[in-house]
């Protein structure tokens, strides 16, 4: 079974998504990766976000980001 790839921008993690990163990193069904930049600087300045198999998922805070990521995975 292929793991779902969840990618985080290190700058966005500094803005607050690091809590989501830490929580998702404990999910063994996910391959959670941090990068220096994902190229979504406009979103990065205004939202907490992650790429989930190349789909942008965002949230107002880290808890909502985690919730939205799992919602997205349930819909897939």
C-alpha positions as a printed Julia matrix, in Angstrom:
76×3 Matrix{Float64}:
   0.0    0.0    0.0
   1.31   3.44  -0.99
   1.66   6.06   1.71
  -0.06   9.42   1.23
   2.51  12.22   0.84
   1.92  15.35   2.95
   4.35  18.19   2.26
   4.97  21.23   4.46
   6.88  24.43   3.73
   9.37  25.26   6.48
   8.38  28.94   6.35
   4.73  28.04   6.8
   5.72  25.75   9.67
   7.36  28.76  11.32
   4.01  30.57  10.92
   2.2   27.86  12.9
   1.67  24.74  10.8
   4.49  22.98  12.72
   1.87  21.73  15.2
   0.01  20.03  12.34
   3.31  18.65  11.02
   4.15  17.14  14.42
   0.73  15.53  14.79
   0.65  14.1   11.26
   4.25  12.84  11.52
   2.95  10.28  14.05
   0.51   8.8   11.5
   2.3    5.81   9.98
  -0.02   5.82   6.95
   1.36   9.22   5.92
   4.73  10.22   4.52
   5.12  13.7    6.06
   7.92  15.78   4.55
   9.21  19.31   5.13
  10.74  21.41   2.36
  12.47  24.78   2.33
   9.85  26.13  -0.09
   6.89  24.65  -1.96
   6.43  27.66  -4.26
   3.09  28.84  -2.86
   4.41  32.03  -1.25
   1.11  33.94  -1.63
  -0.77  31.25   0.3
   2.1   30.78   2.72
   1.88  34.4    3.88
  -1.85  34.2    4.63
  -2.8   30.59   5.43
  -1.54  27.5    7.15
  -1.38  24.87   4.44
   0.08  21.58   3.31
   0.14  19.7    0.03
  -1.6   16.33   0.23
  -0.65  14.33  -2.85
  -0.27  17.71  -4.63
  -3.65  19.09  -3.47
  -3.47  22.29  -1.4
  -5.24  21.89   1.94
  -5.43  24.84   4.32
  -6.79  25.8    7.71
  -7.19  28.84   9.93
  -5.08  27.14  12.61
  -3.07  23.94  13.01
  -5.99  21.95  14.45
  -8.24  22.92  11.54
  -5.46  22.09   9.08
  -5.14  18.57  10.51
  -8.93  18.17  10.45
  -9.14  19.37   6.83
  -6.33  17.03   5.77
  -8.11  14.02   7.26
 -11.41  15.17   5.72
  -9.68  15.37   2.33
  -8.25  11.87   2.78
 -11.67  10.48   3.74
 -13.17  11.93   0.55
 -10.5   10.34  -1.65
